[in-house]
Structure formats: structure tokens, C-alpha cells
């Protein structure tokens, strides 16, 4: 909940009601994509995030559209390829490591390369998330994931089954 407090202090999530743990969708619609949101995001990164990476905040890490927006402002859409980690799964859930690597290499106009070892690396097990925390996170991320779909297209419609 520290992330939420810091985001609130920075003005980044004025639409989030911390008491009811809900999103005011009207406020979200007014704020998301605005210059105020951009300024609040930069303030949050500068004030609370080491080296402005977002990687040290568990909650902001999942606000993908907000993080990607600046990249799309600076580079042509065709120069950016967004991949889902889940697609690297060879357990039948995704196309697998080789397919994802092939897609990246084709995008970069590089020769294809055979991945010899497609086994998962750097994996870990986590304790199950408490149901009330899971529901709170779903409420928090829902409008952010909807904005990500607008930015990235239909392939990103409900990318993570809940």
C-alpha cells in the first residue's frame, strides 16, 4: 500500500479511492492521457522511484500504458515491438520461446537464430495471493489495461485472464 500512498502524494492516481479501493471512472477518464497525468507520472518517478525506472514499484510496474506512452511519442509505432512474457511459455499457454525470439529477430531485421535451451530460467514460486488483494488489484488495473488495449490494439484485449 506504500506504492498507492506515494502515487496519491504525487497526484498520479486522483481517481483511486483508498478507503473503498475503487476507481472513479469519470475521474479516470478525465485524467488518463492528460498533461496532468504526465506531470504526475514524472513527479512520482523523480520522488519515489530509483533511477526513474519504475522497476522498484510493484504497483507502477503494471501500469504499462503509462510507461509505453512516452516511447510511442518518441518513436514511430513500427519501430516498437511489445512482447508478452507469457507467450514464451512452452507449456501450451503461448507460442513458445522460439516463436517469440523469431518474432523479435524478424522485427529487428536480423537473421533467425535457433534457441537451443527453451527451459524457463530465473523462476520462483510465490505464496497464493489473498482473494481481497487480488480483487483490489483487478479493480486498480482494469482501466489501465483498457487504455493499454487502446494503445496497442486488439491483441492486448484482456491479455491476462482473470
Buried (B, 14 or more C-beta within 10 A) or exposed (E): EEBBEBBBEBBBBBBBEEEEBEBBEEBBEBBBBEEBBBEBBBBBBEEBBEEEEBEEBEBBBBBBBBBBBEEBEEEEEEEEEEEBEBBBBBEEEBBBBBBBBBBEEEEEEEEEEEBEEBEEEEEEEEEEEEEEEEEBBEBBBEBBBBBBBEBBEEEBEEBEEE
